[in-house]
Amino acid sequence: MSPNESKSGLEIFGNTNIEKDAVARRVKPWRGFLVVFIIAIFLLTALQVSVSSSVSAATSTNRVLTMGYAEFIDSANPWIGLYDVSYIFYSYIYSYLMYPNEDGIQSPNLAKEWWYMNGTVAASLPEPTDFNNRADFPIHNNPADWPTGSIWEYNLTENVYWNDGVPFTADDVEWTFEIQIGPNFMTYWAYQPVTRWIDHVEKVNDYKVRIFFSTYENKTPIPIAWGNCLSVPILPKHAFEGKPSTYVAQQWDGYPAIGTGPLMGTDKLKDEITAKESVTLKRNPWYNFTDEDGVQKGLGAYYHRSMDIDILIMKFFSEEQTQVSSVKTGTIDACEVTAANYLAMKNDPRLPETVKLVSILSPTVYTKISHWNVMEEGTPGGLNPARLDPAIHRASALATNKQGILSGVFKDMGRIGYHIITPVWPQYYWEPGDDEISWFNVTTLEYNSTTGKNETKILYSYHDTLRHVMDYNIQRANEILDAAGYVWDNTTTYHGKHIRKIGPLAAKRLVEMGYASDISSVLGKPLSFEDIIMQENFEDREISKVLQNDFEKIGIDLYENLVNEATWNTEVYSYAFHFTETYWSGDVDPNYLLYVPTSYALWGWNEWGTANKTYDYYYDMQARTLDPVERMHWIAEACKWIYLWSGMMVTVYPSICFALNEIRWTNWGNWTEHPGLAIDHFWGETPFFFHIKWKGVETQQDTTGPIIAGIVVLAIAAAVATVIVLRKRKEKKLLEEEETETSEKEKGGEDKG
């Protein structure tokens, strides 16, 4: 079954040929008018082709939504792609067990309901789990070993079909998760914050599955709080029959893209993604259809979802001004724009009334981050060990002018950042307050002859409320570095700057902390650090300039190294760098983003190199605490740790700015109150799809008739003028010939006489 399609077009037949009369001595009047008529018809026909094409496009029965993006889809494979626009594309094609609605609330999708239980309950259900099955329970085969929350059961939505017409069942869910866990865990990196904790999946029946959760290392059953937020696209098992379990992650190119989502690709999908210009998606006929018995079926039908979109075009722009012009003229219907262009459009009195501007915190929890590489082991030689010193981290954090970055780079479009979870979803947000005092100490070890032991000696200390302890403060940053033993080098410049170097005390401290083998190996090293930046990212380059200026004030040389994306990924994820600029975005539930700085994510998602037992504990507790209030306590502790650690400086929660043109589409909704309506939602069943309404091209005065009439008049006038000119030229030639003949006759008569 497929949507009805209509085609319109215009074909022009025939050929015109004006023959020259080489014999005629006079231009006949009827012939001149014939020339006029033919030229006019030719021009009018050409005009008709243009007008007909425009009218055909404007009155097409397909309701087309065209979206603009500053990135292109880097892979059609949901386990390979990196860009946010790729994840947006996946969410159009594929569906997830559940999805966050416009308010961030996890809502039924491929799973219509879910709940958690313990092993004893699972063993006593009408369709019980067989704990004697050694394939699934090689170690913990006693139901009592599985605590409440370690088993989640999902009832799946019935009468759902893949876009190739094959029914969706529990086999697809079981297979999708099973290929990503166990020995394949490191092969399938894309959804590791979820899959790391999955022990196995049990198919109970065709429309019910149970997912069992345990630790990755020793398979100890553990409760999981976020079993209602498994943001993993479900794939069709039947499309990969006979393939090895690693095929999807290592060999699959993403085609054909068989999903259960509201849209699907055309037969040109592969060529379009390769070309990186635009991708055309059409309505999935199996999403909402009526069978031969008159029964409504499909994922959309079950949840009474309907949309006006027939075709969605994802158009990719390499230059933003072209994208901005396109949304102004209505060539595209919506796009994301930079803060600078947002403000320029907002202050432009000529901005079309149909263009609406929106600025919100992204529903994808988007943050901008500047950070040190703190990986202690396995990093390449030659890296400066001072990058590991907490004194360097705190001093650089105090020298980071977040307000300057927000104002200068993001034009005050956003908020100051504290940690990796933004306030877009308030139920998960923590912000430092004035009700708690925080201390920071610079220390060294000093031998106590009385006790015969090395004891911690405080070299410098300061304290303030949590809200202000990390405030921009150049003086305090210099005091920290002075106390930590980093001395000014006034004899040598680095990139034109006088900076600090590792003095004897700093070298001693680095040895004490285990960051250097001996004092002589680090003594005198300058505090000069490369800031590796993706050359394509303008915002990161501008942030680095702010940091370079302020870091110089505390004796640190930060210099940029612009690289392409491939080099950046290689350097950063192998921990072969000192400092970098980056961003993160993730799921509504904080488990996804809080997973990234854990030791569990080293040599994978964790680009900072953090391996802190205290942070890991906070993460574990938030992941395993079922009570929402108690869980929020642990989420706050994890966020507070990131805020105070200083090695990761979350500088800004940028506002994401959008431009929408309502020439063809309306009812976009209130994104400020409902951030999930924004066009960068990427978890399937995109809410704005089912919200916007088609209104067609705006009604305008019909000027086609007058234009054609005017063109005809002009065409005839031009043709007449052309004929007159030609006629005058020909008459002039005839007169010249007659004069020549008369002259020759007269001359001939004289000769004869």
C-alpha positions in Angstrom: 0.0 0.0 0.0 1.4 3.4 -0.9 0.1 7.0 -0.9 -1.6 8.2 -4.0 0.8 10.2 -6.2 -0.1 12.7 -8.9 2.1 14.1 -11.6 1.6 17.2 -13.7 3.7 18.5 -16.5 3.7 20.3 -19.9 5.2 19.1 -23.1 5.7 21.3 -26.1 5.5 19.8 -29.6 6.3 21.2 -33.0 8.9 23.4 -34.6 8.9 26.8 -36.2 11.0 27.8 -39.2 11.0 31.1 -41.0 12.3 30.7 -44.5 13.9 33.6 -46.3 12.6 34.7 -49.6 15.7 35.3 -51.7 13.7 36.4 -54.8 11.1 38.8 -53.5 12.1 42.5 -54.0 9.5 43.8 -51.6 8.5 42.7 -48.0 4.8 41.8 -48.2 2.6 43.3 -45.4 1.0 39.9 -44.5 4.5 38.3 -44.2 5.6 40.9 -41.7 2.5 40.3 -39.6 3.2 36.6 -39.8 6.7 37.2 -38.4 5.2 39.2 -35.6 2.7 36.5 -34.8 5.2 33.7 -34.7 7.7 35.6 -32.5 4.8 36.5 -30.1 3.6 32.9 -29.9 7.2 31.7 -29.3 7.7 34.2 -26.4 4.2 33.4 -25.0 4.9 29.7 -25.2 8.1 30.1 -23.3 6.3 32.2 -20.7 3.6 29.5 -20.4 6.2 26.9 -19.6 7.6 29.0 -16.8 4.2 30.0 -15.4 2.8 26.5 -15.7 5.8 25.1 -13.9 5.3 27.6 -11.1 1.6 27.0 -10.8 2.2 23.2 -10.9 4.7 23.5 -8.0 2.4 25.7 -6.0 -0.7 23.6 -6.5 0.9 20.2 -6.1 -1.3 17.8 -4.1 1.8 16.9 -2.0 2.1 18.9 1.2 5.9 19.4 1.4 7.8 20.5 4.5 11.3 21.7 3.7 13.8 21.9 6.6 17.3 23.5 6.5 20.3 22.2 8.3 23.9 23.5 8.7 25.2 19.9 8.9 24.7 17.0 6.5 23.8 13.4 7.4 27.2 11.7 7.9 25.8 8.1 7.8 22.5 6.4 7.3 23.5 3.8 9.9 22.2 4.8 13.4 25.2 3.1 15.0 27.8 5.0 12.9 26.5 8.6 12.5 27.9 11.4 14.7 26.1 14.6 13.8 22.9 15.7 15.5 21.2 16.0 12.1 21.9 12.3 11.6 20.1 11.5 14.8 17.2 13.7 13.7 17.1 11.7 10.4 17.1 8.4 12.4 14.2 9.6 14.5 12.2 10.3 11.3 12.7 6.7 10.0 13.0 4.5 13.1 10.9 4.3 16.3 11.9 3.7 19.9 10.2 1.8 22.6 9.1 5.1 24.1 9.8 8.7 23.3 9.7 12.1 25.2 6.7 14.2 24.2 6.7 17.9 23.9 7.1 18.2 27.7 9.8 15.7 28.0 7.5 13.0 29.5 8.3 9.5 28.4 5.4 8.4 26.3 4.3 5.0 24.8 5.5 4.1 21.3 6.6 0.6 20.2 6.1 -0.2 23.9 2.6 0.7 25.1 3.2 0.1 28.8 6.0 -0.9 31.1 6.8 -1.6 34.7 9.6 -3.1 36.9 9.7 -6.1 39.1 12.0 -8.5 41.0 13.1 -12.0 40.2 10.5 -13.6 42.5 7.7 -11.9 40.7 9.1 -12.7 37.3 9.2 -16.4 38.2 5.6 -16.4 39.4 3.9 -14.7 36.5 1.5 -16.6 34.2 4.3 -16.5 31.6 7.2 -17.0 34.0 10.9 -16.4 33.5 12.8 -19.7 33.6 15.7 -19.0 35.9 17.1 -22.5 35.2 17.9 -21.5 31.7 21.7 -21.4 32.0 22.1 -19.6 28.7 20.4 -16.5 30.2 21.4 -17.1 33.8 24.9 -18.6 33.9 25.6 -17.2 37.4 22.6 -15.6 39.1 19.9 -18.3 38.5 18.2 -17.7 41.8 15.1 -15.5 41.4 16.0 -13.9 44.8 19.2 -12.6 43.3 17.3 -10.1 41.2 16.2 -7.1 43.2 13.2 -4.9 42.5 13.9 -2.8 39.5 16.5 -5.2 38.0 13.8 -6.5 35.6 11.6 -4.3 33.4 8.7 -5.7 31.4 7.4 -4.1 28.3 4.1 -4.8 26.6 4.6 -4.0 22.9 2.2 -2.2 20.5 0.3 -4.5 18.2 -0.5 -4.2 14.5 2.7 -2.2 13.9 4.4 -2.7 10.5 7.9 -2.0 9.1 7.9 0.2 6.0 8.4 -2.9 3.9 5.1 -4.3 5.1 6.5 -6.9 7.6 4.8 -7.0 11.0 6.8 -5.7 14.0 7.2 -8.2 16.9 9.1 -8.9 20.1 11.8 -10.7 18.0 12.9 -7.2 16.7 13.3 -5.8 20.1 15.1 -8.8 21.5 17.5 -8.9 18.5 18.2 -5.2 18.5 19.4 -5.2 22.1 21.1 -8.6 22.1 23.5 -7.8 19.3 24.8 -4.8 21.3 25.6 -6.4 24.6 28.1 -8.9 26.0 31.1 -9.4 23.8 29.8 -6.9 21.2 29.5 -4.1 23.8 32.6 -2.2 22.6 31.7 -2.8 19.0 28.4 -1.1 19.3 29.4 2.2 20.9 26.5 4.5 19.9 24.0 3.7 22.8 26.4 2.5 25.5 24.9 4.5 28.3 21.9 2.2 27.9 23.4 -1.1 26.7 26.2 -1.3 29.2 23.8 -2.3 31.9 21.6 -4.8 30.0 22.3 -8.4 31.0 20.0 -10.0 28.5 16.5 -9.7 26.9 13.8 -12.3 27.2 11.1 -12.6 24.6 8.0 -13.6 26.6 5.6 -13.7 23.7 5.2 -11.9 20.3 4.3 -8.7 22.1 6.0 -8.8 25.4 9.7 -8.7 26.4 11.6 -8.5 29.7 14.9 -6.8 30.0 17.3 -7.8 32.8 19.9 -5.4 34.1 23.2 -6.1 35.8 26.8 -4.7 36.1 29.0 -5.1 33.1 32.0 -6.5 34.9 30.6 -9.3 37.1 26.9 -9.5 36.0 25.6 -8.6 39.5 21.9 -7.9 39.1 21.1 -4.2 39.8 18.0 -2.0 39.8 17.8 0.6 37.0 15.8 3.8 37.4 15.7 4.8 33.8 14.1 1.7 32.3 11.4 4.0 31.0 13.9 5.9 28.8 15.6 3.4 26.5 16.4 5.7 23.6 17.7 3.1 21.2 16.2 2.8 17.6 14.6 -0.6 17.0 15.7 -2.4 13.9 14.0 -5.1 11.8 15.5 -8.5 12.6 14.2 -10.0 9.3 16.3 -7.5 7.3 19.5 -8.9 8.8 18.9 -12.6 8.8 22.1 -14.6 8.1 24.3 -11.7 9.0 26.9 -11.9 11.9 25.9 -10.1 15.1 28.5 -7.4 14.4 27.3 -6.6 10.9 25.2 -3.6 11.8 28.1 -1.9 13.6 30.9 -2.8 11.2 29.5 -3.4 7.7 26.0 -2.1 7.2 25.8 1.1 5.2 22.3 2.0 6.5 20.4 0.9 3.4 17.7 0.1 2.9 16.4 2.1 5.9 13.5 -0.1 7.1 11.8 1.5 10.0 8.4 1.9 11.7 8.5 5.7 11.9 6.2 8.2 10.2 8.6 8.8 7.2 10.7 6.7 4.9 13.3 7.3 2.2 12.9 7.1 -1.5 14.8 4.9 -3.9 17.3 7.8 -4.2 18.1 7.9 -0.5 21.6 6.5 -0.8 22.6 8.8 -3.6 21.1 11.8 -1.8 23.0 11.2 1.4 26.2 10.7 -0.5 25.7 13.9 -2.4 25.2 15.9 0.9 22.8 18.4 -0.7 19.3 17.3 0.3 17.3 14.2 1.3 13.7 13.6 0.4 11.6 11.6 2.8 8.0 10.5 2.1 5.1 9.5 4.3 5.4 5.8 5.4 2.2 4.2 4.1 2.4 1.5 6.8 2.5 4.0 9.7 -1.3 4.7 9.5 -3.4 2.7 7.1 -6.7 0.8 6.7 -6.5 -2.9 5.8 -8.9 -4.7 3.5 -11.3 -5.3 6.4 -11.5 -1.6 7.2 -9.4 -1.9 10.3 -7.0 0.9 11.1 -3.4 -0.4 11.6 0.1 0.9 12.0 2.0 2.6 14.9 0.4 6.0 14.1 -3.1 4.5 13.9 -2.8 2.8 17.4 -2.0 6.2 19.0 -4.3 8.2 16.8 -1.4 10.2 15.4 -2.0 11.9 12.1 0.1 14.5 10.3 -0.3 16.8 7.3 3.2 16.1 6.0 3.3 14.1 2.7 7.0 14.9 1.9 9.8 16.2 4.1 12.9 17.6 2.4 16.1 17.9 4.5 18.2 20.5 2.8 21.8 21.0 3.8 23.6 24.3 3.7 27.4 24.9 3.8 26.9 28.6 4.2 24.5 30.1 6.7 23.6 33.3 4.9 22.2 31.2 2.1 20.1 29.3 4.6 18.9 32.5 6.2 17.9 33.9 2.8 16.1 30.7 2.0 13.9 30.8 5.1 13.2 34.5 4.5 11.9 33.8 1.0 10.1 30.7 2.0 12.3 28.3 -0.1 12.7 26.4 3.2 10.1 26.4 6.0 12.3 26.2 9.1 15.9 26.1 10.2 18.3 26.7 13.0 20.3 29.9 12.9 23.2 31.3 14.9 22.5 33.8 17.7 24.1 36.6 15.5 21.7 35.9 12.6 18.8 35.5 14.9 19.4 39.0 16.3 20.0 40.5 12.9 16.7 39.0 11.6 14.9 40.2 14.8 16.1 43.8 14.2 15.4 43.8 10.5 12.4 45.9 9.7 12.2 44.3 6.3 11.8 40.8 7.7 8.7 39.2 6.1 5.7 39.0 8.5 5.5 35.3 7.8 8.9 34.6 9.4 8.7 33.8 13.1 11.8 33.6 15.4 12.1 31.3 18.4 14.9 31.0 20.9 15.0 28.3 23.6 17.3 26.0 25.5 17.5 22.8 23.3 15.4 19.8 24.3 18.6 17.8 23.7 20.3 19.3 26.8 22.9 21.1 24.7 26.0 22.5 26.5 29.3 24.1 25.5 32.4 22.8 27.3 36.1 23.7 27.6 38.2 21.0 29.2 41.5 19.6 30.1 42.8 16.1 29.3 43.1 14.4 32.7 43.8 10.9 31.6 46.7 9.8 33.7 47.7 6.5 32.1 48.1 5.4 28.5 48.5 8.9 27.1 51.3 9.6 24.5 54.6 10.9 25.8 55.4 14.6 25.7 52.2 15.8 27.3 52.8 18.4 30.1 51.9 16.8 33.5 50.8 20.1 34.8 47.5 19.6 33.0 46.7 17.0 35.7 47.2 19.4 38.7 43.9 20.4 40.5 45.5 23.8 41.1 45.8 24.3 37.3 42.2 23.2 36.9 40.8 25.5 39.5 42.9 28.5 38.4 41.9 28.1 34.8 38.2 27.7 35.8 38.4 31.0 37.8 40.0 32.6 34.7 37.2 31.5 32.5 34.9 34.5 31.9 31.6 32.6 31.2 29.6 35.9 31.0 32.2 37.2 28.5 31.7 34.0 26.4 27.9 34.2 26.7 27.9 37.9 25.6 30.7 37.9 23.1 30.2 34.6 21.4 26.5 33.9 21.9 25.2 37.5 22.0 23.6 36.8 25.5 21.4 34.1 23.9 21.5 31.5 26.6 22.6 31.1 30.2 25.8 30.7 32.2 26.7 27.0 32.5 27.5 25.1 35.7 27.5 21.4 34.8 26.4 19.0 32.0 22.6 19.0 32.7 20.8 22.1 31.6 17.6 23.6 33.0 15.5 22.8 29.9 13.9 19.9 31.8 13.6 21.4 35.3 12.8 18.1 37.0 16.4 17.1 36.6 18.2 20.4 37.0 20.5 21.4 39.9 21.9 24.9 40.4 24.5 26.0 43.0 23.0 28.1 45.8 24.1 30.3 48.7 23.1 27.8 51.4 26.3 25.8 51.3 30.0 26.8 51.7 32.7 25.2 49.5 36.4 25.2 50.2 39.4 24.8 47.9 42.9 24.0 49.2 46.3 23.9 47.5 48.4 21.3 49.4 51.7 19.6 49.6 53.2 16.8 51.7 55.5 17.7 54.5 57.5 15.3 56.7 56.7 15.3 60.4 59.7 14.3 62.3 57.6 13.6 65.4 55.3 11.1 63.8 57.8 10.0 61.1 55.2 10.4 58.4 54.4 12.7 55.6 51.4 14.9 56.4 49.3 17.2 54.3 50.2 20.9 54.5 47.8 23.5 53.2 49.6 26.1 51.1 46.6 28.2 50.2 42.9 28.0 50.9 39.7 30.0 50.0 36.0 29.4 50.4 32.7 30.9 49.3 29.2 29.9 48.8 28.6 27.2 46.1 27.0 29.9 43.8 30.1 32.1 43.9 33.0 29.8 44.7 33.7 29.4 40.9 33.1 33.0 40.0 35.4 34.7 37.4 38.3 36.0 39.5 41.7 36.6 38.0 43.3 37.7 41.2 42.3 34.5 43.1 43.4 32.4 40.1 46.9 34.0 40.3 47.0 33.4 44.1 46.3 29.7 43.5 49.1 29.3 41.0 51.5 31.3 43.1 50.9 29.0 46.1 51.1 25.9 43.9 54.6 26.7 42.9 54.2 27.9 39.3 56.6 30.8 38.9 56.7 33.5 36.2 59.3 33.2 33.5 60.2 36.8 32.6 63.1 35.8 30.3 61.3 33.7 27.6 58.1 34.3 25.7 55.8 31.7 24.3 53.6 32.9 21.3 54.6 36.4 22.3 53.5 35.9 26.0 55.4 36.0 29.3 54.0 33.0 31.2 54.6 30.8 34.2 56.7 27.6 34.4 56.9 24.7 36.8 59.0 25.8 39.7 60.6 23.6 42.4 57.5 23.5 44.6 55.2 22.7 41.7 57.5 19.9 40.5 57.6 18.5 44.0 53.8 18.5 44.2 53.5 16.8 40.8 55.8 14.0 42.0 53.8 13.7 45.3 50.5 13.4 43.3 52.0 10.7 41.1 51.9 12.9 37.9 55.7 13.0 37.5 58.4 10.4 38.1 61.0 12.9 39.5 61.4 16.6 39.9 64.1 17.1 37.3 61.8 15.7 34.5 59.3 18.5 34.9 61.2 21.4 36.5 61.1 24.5 34.3 58.4 23.2 31.8 56.3 26.2 30.7 52.6 26.4 31.2 52.0 26.4 27.4 49.1 24.2 26.2 47.6 23.5 22.8 43.9 24.0 22.5 42.8 21.6 19.7 39.8 22.9 17.9 37.7 21.7 15.0 38.4 24.2 12.3 34.8 24.0 11.0 33.4 25.2 14.4 33.3 29.0 14.5 31.9 29.1 18.0 34.7 27.0 19.5 37.3 29.2 17.8 35.7 32.3 19.3 35.5 30.7 22.8 39.2 29.8 22.6 40.0 33.5 21.8 38.3 34.5 25.0 40.1 31.9 27.0 43.5 32.7 25.4 43.2 36.3 26.5 42.2 35.5 30.1 44.6 32.6 30.6 47.4 34.9 29.6 46.5 37.1 32.6 47.3 34.2 35.0 50.5 33.0 33.2 49.1 30.2 31.0 49.7 30.2 27.3 46.7 28.6 25.5 47.3 28.5 21.7 44.9 27.1 19.1 45.5 24.2 16.8 42.9 24.1 14.1 42.3 20.5 12.8 39.6 18.8 10.8 37.0 16.7 12.5 38.7 13.3 11.8 41.9 14.5 13.4 40.1 16.0 16.4 38.3 12.7 17.0 41.6 10.8 16.8 43.5 13.1 19.1 40.8 13.6 21.7 39.5 10.1 22.0 43.1 8.7 22.2 43.8 11.3 24.9 46.7 12.8 22.9 45.8 16.5 23.7 46.1 19.1 26.5 43.0 21.1 26.2 40.0 21.3 23.8 36.6 22.8 23.1 33.5 20.6 22.7 29.8 20.3 23.2 27.5 17.6 24.5 23.8 16.9 24.1 21.8 13.8 25.0 18.6 12.3 26.3 16.0 13.9 28.5 16.8 11.5 31.3 20.2 12.6 32.9 21.6 9.0 32.9 22.8 9.4 29.4 25.0 12.5 30.0 26.0 11.7 33.5 27.4 8.4 32.2 29.9 10.2 30.0 32.4 11.4 32.7 32.5 8.0 34.4 35.4 5.6 34.4 33.0 3.1 32.6 33.2 5.3 29.5 37.0 5.6 29.3 38.5 5.0 25.8 35.0 5.5 24.5 32.5 8.3 25.3 34.6 9.9 28.0 36.7 12.5 26.3 38.0 14.1 29.5 39.8 11.0 30.9 38.1 11.2 34.2 38.2 8.1 36.4 37.1 9.3 39.8 35.6 6.8 42.3 33.5 9.4 44.0 31.9 10.5 40.8 31.3 6.9 39.7 29.5 6.3 43.0 27.2 9.3 42.5 26.5 8.1 39.0 25.7 4.6 40.2 23.4 5.8 42.8 21.4 8.0 40.5 21.1 5.2 38.0 19.9 2.6 40.6 17.6 4.7 42.8 14.0 4.1 42.0 12.4 6.8 44.1 12.4 10.0 42.1 13.0 12.3 45.0 15.9 10.3 46.3 17.3 9.8 42.8 17.3 13.6 42.3 19.6 13.9 45.3 22.2 11.8 43.6 21.7 13.6 40.3 22.5 16.8 42.2 25.6 15.3 43.8 26.9 14.2 40.4 26.3 17.6 38.9 27.9 19.4 41.9 31.0 17.2 41.5 31.3 18.2 37.8 30.8 21.9 38.8 33.5 21.9 41.5 36.0 19.6 39.8 37.0 22.4 37.3 38.7 20.1 34.8 35.6 20.3 32.8 34.3 23.9 32.5 30.7 24.0 31.2 30.7 27.6 30.0 27.3 28.2 28.5 23.9 26.7 28.0 23.3 28.2 24.6 19.9 29.1 23.4 19.1 27.4 20.1 17.7 29.9 17.7 15.2 29.0 15.0 13.5 30.8 12.1 10.1 29.5 10.9 8.3 30.7 7.7 4.6 30.3 7.9 3.8 30.8 4.2 2.8 27.1 3.9 2.8 25.7 7.5 1.3 27.0 10.7 0.5 25.9 14.3 4.2 25.3 15.2 3.2 25.6 18.9 4.8 27.3 21.9 8.4 26.0 22.1 9.2 28.0 25.2 6.6 26.2 27.3 6.9 22.9 25.4 10.6 22.5 24.3 10.0 19.1 22.9 8.1 20.7 19.9 11.4 22.1 18.6 12.7 20.7 15.4 15.9 19.3 16.9 14.0 16.7 18.9 15.7 13.4 17.9 14.0 10.5 19.8 11.4 9.3 17.3 7.8 10.4 16.8 8.9 14.0 16.4 6.1 15.9 18.3 5.9 18.9 15.9 5.1 16.5 13.0 1.7 15.9 14.6 1.2 19.6 15.6 1.9 21.7 12.5 -0.9 22.3 10.0 -0.7 22.8 6.2 -2.2 26.0 4.9 -0.7 25.9 1.5 0.9 28.9 -0.3 -0.5 32.2 1.0 -3.4 33.6 -1.0 -2.1 36.4 -3.2 -3.7 38.6 -5.9 -3.8 36.6 -9.2 -1.5 38.6 -11.4 -0.9 35.8 -13.9 -3.5 37.2 -16.5 -2.2 40.8 -16.5 1.4 39.5 -16.6 0.7 37.3 -19.6 -1.3 40.1 -21.4 1.5 42.5 -20.7 4.1 40.2 -21.9 2.1 39.5 -25.1 1.8 43.2 -25.8 5.5 43.6 -25.2 6.3 40.6 -27.3 4.2 41.9 -30.2 5.7 45.4 -29.8 9.2 43.9 -29.8 8.4 41.8 -32.8 6.9 44.7 -34.7 9.9 46.8 -33.9 12.1 44.0 -35.1 10.2 43.7 -38.3 10.2 47.5 -38.8 14.0 47.6 -38.4 14.5 44.6 -40.7 12.1 46.2 -43.2 13.9 49.5 -43.1 17.2 47.8 -43.6 15.8 45.9 -46.5 14.1 48.9 -48.0 17.3 50.9 -47.6 19.2 48.2 -49.5 16.5 48.1 -52.2 16.7 51.9 -52.6 20.5 51.7 -52.8 20.2 48.9 -55.4 17.7 51.0 -57.4 19.9 54.1 -57.3 22.9 52.0 -58.5 20.8 50.6 -61.4 19.6 54.1 -62.3 23.1 55.5 -62.2 24.4 52.6 -64.4 21.6 53.2 -66.9 22.3 56.9 -67.1 26.0 56.2 -67.4 25.2 53.6 -70.1 23.1 56.2 -72.0 25.9 58.7 -72.0 28.3 56.2 -73.3 26.0 55.3 -76.1 25.5 58.9 -77.0 
